[in-house]
Amino acid sequence: MDSPSLSADPSPEAAACARRMPDSTPMGHCGAPQDIAYGVLCLASEEARLVTGTELVVDGGCTAV
């Protein structure tokens, strides 16, 4: 997950991690904080009024591999 805290880290290790991240996810790109927010928004919406006791995984397919 790309985040402001990762982007703000000036260390070479953080930069290397950020470069590798897209290649390490099945969808080929890093998630952003707003991707998590969209999942929360979906579950909090009126359209999800019958959804109970579920777990929404927002990880770009990493746990599906």
N, C-alpha and C positions, 0 to 999 in steps of 0.2 A: 504494500500500500504506500503510494507516494503521499507524503504529508509535509506540511511546513517544517516540522521538527527534523525530518530527514534532510530536507533541502537546506536547512539552516546550519547543518553540521559541516564545518569546513574540512574535516579530516579526510585524508586520502581513502580510508576504509569506507566511509560513507559514500564518497563519490563512486568508488568501485561497485559498491552494493547497488546504487541507483542505476548504474550502467547495465548491470546483470539482471535487474528485476524484470524488465519486459521479456527477456528470453526465458525466464524461469516460470512464466505463467502460461497455461494452455491457450488463453485468449490473445497472448502476445502483446499485452500492454498492462501498465500498472493501474491499479484502482486509485481513485481520489477520494478524499473525505466526503464529497457530495454523493458518491456512489452509495455509501452507507446511509446518508441522509435520505436518498430516494427510496431505499428499502424500508426505512422507518416510516417515511411518508406514506408509502403504499399500505403498510400494515395498520397505520393510524387512520386511513381513509374510510369513508362510508362504504366503499366497494368491498372492503375486507371485513364487513360486520359479522360474517359467519365464520371467520377464521379464528380458531382457538387452539392453543397449545401447540403451536408450530415453531419451527426453528428455521429462520431464513439465513442461508449461508451466502454471504456476499464476498467471494474470494477469487473470482475470475476463473473458476473451475479447478483450483488447486486440490481440493479435497475429492474431486471426482476422478482424479487420475490414479 
